[in-house]
């Protein structure tokens, strides 16, 4: 009887951490995925999606939109890869649309989360572009730093319970840090 109670307690603990389990599972699935392009290039091109999601959710002021926006962004990446288009340019256009929409409404001039997310978008976007532009060996560390610091960004948002839902912040933070470690440790 006591063993069953302990097992149920552990299962309950694991279920509470489902975002972490999902992130670890996704990273394990992508390890040595045999992609045609380098992982540095792939991760460098995807990096801007992370702050773009935060920017969109902050603009919408709908935390519950976190997961649906991720599904739309992920679908866009897959579709772009199918038609052999770099996601970087599409993310840039999407970012500009959200920033212009926000500026036109006067929201970027007010202190708050939207302005912080816009600054984050510019910073992480710059890291991504630099990582893709420099020598691939150096680029790997620049892109890894971008993923790592976005993981820190996620954990800060998780702690503050702001912008995105907590499950998304936890999932993204764990995923980001593990991808950064993957990039640093790849041979």
Helices and strands as residue ranges (DSSP letters): H 2-16, H 18-30, H 39-60, H 65-82, H 87-104, G 107-109, H 113-133, H 136-160, H 166-185
